[in-house]
Amino acid sequence: MKIYITTRFRGAKDNKDTIEKLCTAVRSAGIDDFNFVRDVENYTTRFDNPEDLWEASRKSINECDALLIDASDSPSGGRIIEAGMAFALKKPIIMIIKDNIEYKGFYNGICSLIIRYNRLDDITNALIDNKDKLW
């Protein structure tokens, strides 16, 4: 199993460590991880043409078994598009959100699993506990 992980990217200096920790939490659940910013763009802006960017993203989502979206900061833009692609491709969508954060209810209609967490271990444990339900 391989999960496409999408989260906010503010620049390598701002949250590269956060992305790496989230990817580690997924791997700790025994699931292969994929992050477009890390694995395709290498924490830089690689695409000048938005059509090329979205085609590469769609292809990557299609090659994964599920999508994990971090909704802790009320995502807009790219993550919403990626979630829509995964939904259209009939991939399970897993939303993670910090315990004290509210989210828009429309996620309930597309998510196979919503994980509330305080620590990254909470994500790992929820993925382990729900593997059979997701695939």
C-alpha positions as CSV (number, residue, x, y, z in Angstrom):
1,M,0.0,0.0,0.0
2,K,1.1,3.5,-0.8
3,I,-0.4,6.8,0.4
4,Y,-0.1,10.1,-1.3
5,I,0.4,12.6,1.5
6,T,-0.7,16.2,0.9
7,T,-0.1,19.0,3.4
8,R,0.7,22.7,3.3
9,F,4.1,23.6,1.9
10,R,5.4,27.0,2.8
11,G,9.0,26.5,1.7
12,A,11.7,24.1,2.7
13,K,12.8,26.2,5.6
14,D,9.3,26.5,7.1
15,N,7.9,23.0,7.2
16,K,10.1,20.4,5.5
17,D,10.6,18.9,9.0
18,T,6.8,18.7,9.4
19,I,6.4,16.9,6.1
20,E,9.1,14.4,6.9
21,K,7.6,13.6,10.3
22,L,4.2,13.0,8.8
23,C,5.7,10.7,6.1
24,T,7.5,8.9,8.9
25,A,4.2,8.4,10.8
26,V,2.7,6.8,7.7
27,R,5.8,4.5,7.2
28,S,5.6,3.6,10.9
29,A,2.1,2.1,10.1
30,G,3.8,-0.2,7.5
31,I,2.5,1.9,4.6
32,D,4.7,3.3,1.8
33,D,4.6,7.1,1.7
34,F,4.6,9.5,-1.2
35,N,4.8,13.3,-1.0
36,F,4.7,15.3,-4.2
37,V,6.7,18.2,-2.8
38,R,9.4,16.0,-1.5
39,D,9.5,13.2,-4.1
40,V,8.8,15.1,-7.3
41,E,9.7,18.7,-6.6
42,N,12.5,18.1,-4.1
43,Y,11.2,20.9,-1.9
44,T,11.5,23.5,-4.7
45,T,9.3,24.8,-7.4
46,R,9.8,22.5,-10.4
47,F,6.9,23.3,-12.6
48,D,6.5,26.6,-14.5
49,N,3.4,25.5,-16.2
50,P,0.4,24.7,-14.0
51,E,-1.0,22.2,-16.5
52,D,2.2,20.2,-16.2
53,L,2.1,20.4,-12.4
54,W,-1.5,19.1,-12.2
55,E,-0.9,16.4,-14.7
56,A,2.1,15.1,-12.7
57,S,0.1,15.3,-9.5
58,R,-2.9,13.4,-11.1
59,K,-0.5,10.7,-12.3
60,S,1.1,10.4,-8.9
61,I,-2.3,10.2,-7.1
62,N,-3.3,7.5,-9.6
63,E,-0.2,5.5,-8.8
64,C,-1.0,5.5,-5.1
65,D,-3.6,3.5,-3.2
66,A,-5.0,6.3,-1.2
67,L,-4.6,10.0,-0.4
68,L,-4.0,11.5,3.1
69,I,-4.9,15.2,3.4
70,D,-3.8,17.3,6.4
71,A,-6.8,19.6,7.0
72,S,-5.5,21.1,10.3
73,D,-5.0,24.6,8.7
74,S,-8.3,24.8,6.6
75,P,-6.7,23.9,3.3
76,S,-7.6,25.7,0.0
77,G,-6.1,25.5,-3.4
78,G,-3.7,22.6,-4.1
79,R,-4.8,20.2,-1.4
80,I,-8.5,20.6,-2.4
81,I,-7.6,19.9,-6.0
82,E,-5.6,16.8,-5.0
83,A,-8.5,15.6,-2.8
84,G,-10.9,16.1,-5.8
85,M,-8.6,14.1,-8.1
86,A,-8.4,11.3,-5.6
87,F,-12.2,11.3,-5.2
88,A,-12.6,11.2,-9.0
89,L,-10.1,8.3,-9.2
90,K,-12.1,6.5,-6.5
91,K,-9.1,6.4,-4.1
92,P,-9.8,6.2,-0.4
93,I,-9.2,9.6,1.2
94,I,-8.0,9.9,4.8
95,M,-8.2,13.3,6.5
96,I,-6.1,14.1,9.5
97,I,-6.9,17.1,11.7
98,K,-5.6,18.2,15.0
99,D,-8.0,17.6,17.9
100,N,-8.9,21.2,18.6
101,I,-9.5,22.3,15.0
102,E,-12.9,22.5,13.3
103,Y,-13.3,21.5,9.7
104,K,-15.7,22.0,6.9
105,G,-18.3,19.2,6.8
106,F,-18.0,18.6,3.1
107,Y,-15.0,16.4,3.9
108,N,-17.4,13.9,5.5
109,G,-18.8,13.2,2.0
110,I,-15.4,12.2,0.5
111,C,-13.3,10.8,3.3
112,S,-13.1,7.1,4.1
113,L,-11.5,7.9,7.4
114,I,-11.1,11.0,9.5
115,I,-8.3,10.9,12.1
116,R,-8.2,13.4,15.0
117,Y,-4.8,13.6,16.5
118,N,-2.6,15.3,19.1
119,R,0.6,13.5,18.3
120,L,1.9,11.8,15.2
121,D,1.7,8.5,16.9
122,D,-2.1,8.9,16.9
123,I,-2.0,9.0,13.1
124,T,0.2,5.9,13.0
125,N,-2.0,4.0,15.3
126,A,-5.2,5.0,13.5
127,L,-3.8,3.9,10.2
128,I,-2.8,0.5,11.7
129,D,-6.2,0.0,13.3
130,N,-8.0,0.9,10.0
131,K,-5.9,-0.8,7.3
132,D,-8.4,-3.5,6.7
133,K,-11.3,-1.0,6.4
134,L,-9.4,1.2,3.9
135,W,-8.4,-1.4,1.3
